[in-house]
Amino acid sequence: MSELTVKLDPESSRLVEEKVAAGTYASADDVVREALLFFEQASRTEAEKLEWLRNAIRNADEEGGSIPAEEVLAELAARYSGPSPKTG
């Protein structure tokens, strides 16, 4: 295993020390390793969401399901520019 020295800001350093002191992790190495795994998983999840959205947009365009922005904006303006309902 290779060795790498990392400098942490005081808040991050405190967090690592707290996790080790609480017994949640055996060492600072374990805390950093787990954090990197979470980071990798979150990055992968975001990339998957983005790919899903791109596919949904592509499919809508191919199926003719897109609506011009001007039409959407006009409908929203018409819907929300009327008098507001009275409460009470």
Residue, then its C-alpha position, 0 to 999 in steps of 0.5 A: m500500500s502506498e503512503l500519502t500525506v494529506k493536510l486537513d483543515p482544523e474542522s476536518s481534522r477534528l471530525v476525523e479525530e472524533k470518529v476515531a476517539a468514539g470508536t467508530y473507526a480504528s484509525a484516521d486511515d479508516v475514516v479517510r478510506e470510508a469518506l473516499l468510498f462515499f465520495e466515489q459512490a456519490s459521484r457515481t450516483e450523480a453521473e447515473k442521474l445525469e445520464w438518466l435525465r439525458n436519456a429522458i430528454r433524448n427519448a422525449d425529443e425522439e417521440g415528439g414529446s417536447i413543448p416549446a419553452e414559449e408555450v410553457l411560459a405562456e401557459l404558466a403566465a396565464r395560470y398564475s397571473g389571475p386573481s389569487p383565491k381568497t382564504g378564510 
